[in-house]
């Protein structure tokens, strides 16, 4: 991984918080981003424990200089909460349904210079 990072590759640790992923991996693996498992996002608006866990993941990951992505964002309420917590990126059906690659293109948003997806 270190050799690939030297040539410009970036790494994300997917499904963080479930299965075998843990904070110990963050100390040992040279990842750039942590994708928070959707199991914590799914009920974040109604479950204080999920909210607290996502916030703690986001806080620790941020202190390590890494970015976060929340998977499974299915509602405007979840999106608002994740924004307030400080999650860097989100993905989920609230933002858009999966489409064939042929229907997907990228463009720069002129206001904040982030890449946004555009559907034809």
Secondary structure as the mmCIF struct_conf table of DSSP 4:
data_model
#
loop_
_struct_conf.conf_type_id
_struct_conf.id
_struct_conf.beg_label_comp_id
_struct_conf.beg_label_asym_id
_struct_conf.beg_label_seq_id
_struct_conf.end_label_comp_id
_struct_conf.end_label_asym_id
_struct_conf.end_label_seq_id
HELX_RH_AL_P HELX_RH_AL_P1 UNK A 2 UNK A 6
TURN_TY1_P TURN_TY1_P1 UNK A 7 UNK A 8
STRN STRN1 UNK A 12 UNK A 16
TURN_TY1_P TURN_TY1_P2 UNK A 17 UNK A 17
BEND BEND1 UNK A 18 UNK A 18
TURN_TY1_P TURN_TY1_P3 UNK A 19 UNK A 20
HELX_RH_AL_P HELX_RH_AL_P2 UNK A 23 UNK A 28
BEND BEND2 UNK A 29 UNK A 29
BEND BEND3 UNK A 32 UNK A 32
STRN STRN2 UNK A 33 UNK A 36
HELX_RH_AL_P HELX_RH_AL_P3 UNK A 38 UNK A 41
TURN_TY1_P TURN_TY1_P4 UNK A 42 UNK A 46
HELX_RH_AL_P HELX_RH_AL_P4 UNK A 48 UNK A 63
TURN_TY1_P TURN_TY1_P5 UNK A 64 UNK A 65
STRN STRN3 UNK A 67 UNK A 70
BEND BEND4 UNK A 75 UNK A 75
HELX_RH_AL_P HELX_RH_AL_P5 UNK A 76 UNK A 85
TURN_TY1_P TURN_TY1_P6 UNK A 86 UNK A 86
BEND BEND5 UNK A 88 UNK A 88
STRN STRN4 UNK A 89 UNK A 90
BEND BEND6 UNK A 92 UNK A 92
TURN_TY1_P TURN_TY1_P7 UNK A 93 UNK A 95
HELX_RH_3T_P HELX_RH_3T_P1 UNK A 101 UNK A 103
STRN STRN5 UNK A 104 UNK A 108
TURN_TY1_P TURN_TY1_P8 UNK A 110 UNK A 112
STRN STRN6 UNK A 115 UNK A 119
#
